[in-house]
């Protein structure tokens, strides 16, 4: 269940970060509310995750997957292009998350 909680936390954080861009410096009400609620949900579910997954591992997964997802949102929603070094860097981040999850004894399997 911890990975479900972590997935919810990551998706909530990505939604909140996307809304942060759309809030235009908190000058638009609805996106601003989404930011506050989204980050609240994200941190609540991250706290549930930390019951069983070590904080360093959970944060590595949270940040790695979050970086890639928000970059994809930026590309698809906000039309922000990624260059080759950005794509390579994100591929390395995903590779790191995979290595941690498959081979680390710190991760509950």
N, C-alpha and C positions, 0 to 999 in steps of 0.2 A: 504493500500500500504506500510505502514511502516514496516510491518512484512516481506513483500517480499524483501524490501531493506535490512532489517536485515539479512534475509536468504542469500542474495547475499553477504553481507559483511562477514558473517561467513564462507561460502564456499570459498570465495576468500582468506580469512585468512588461512584456512586449506590448501588450495593449496599452498599458499606462504610459509607456515611453512614446508610443505612436501618438497618443492623445496629447502628450506634452508638446510635441511639435505642432499639433493642430490647435493647441490652446492659444497660440500666438502670445506667449509670455503671460499666460493666465488672464488674457483680456476677453476670452470667449468662455461663457459659463459652462456649457455642456461638456466640451472637452476637458475643462478644468476639473469638473466633478468626476469625470472618468479617470483622470490622473490620480486623484486622491483615493477613490474607491479601488482602482486597480492596484496601486501600490499597497494599500491596506490588505487586500486579498492576497497579494503576492507574498508579503512578509508573514502573514498568518500561516499560509500553507508552507512556506519555508520553515517556519518554527516547528510545524508538525513533522516535517522531513527530518529535522535535526534530532528527533527522538531516537532514530536508528542509524542514520547515515552520519559519519563524522563531518564536522563543520567544514573542514578544508576540502573534502571530496564533494560535498553538496555544493559548496560555493564554486568550485571548479566547473562542475557540470552546469550550474545555474548561469555562470558568466559566459562559459563557452557556447552553450546552446543559445543563450540570450543574444550574444553578439551576432551570431550567424542569422538568427531569426529576425532581429531588428534590421540587419543589413538587407535581408530579403524584402522586408516591409518597405524600407527606404527605396529599394530598387523598383518594386512593383507599384507601391502606393504613391510615393512622393517623386518617382522618376529620378532618383539619385543614382547615377552610374557608378559601377565598381570597376577599377582597373585591375590588371593582371596581378600586381603585388597584393592587392586587397583580397582577391579570390584565393591566391596561394596561401596567404596568411590564415584565412578562415578555414581552408582545407586542413592546414596544420592544427588549428584549434580543434576541429572535429576529430582529427586523428588522435590528438591528445586525450579527448574525452573518451574515445573508444578504447584506447590503451588503458586508461585508468579503470574503466568499467570491466574490461575483460581480464586484466592481469593483476590488478592491485588486490592485495589481501585486506586492504583497509575498507573495501566496499563489501557490504553484505550481499551474498548471492543467494 
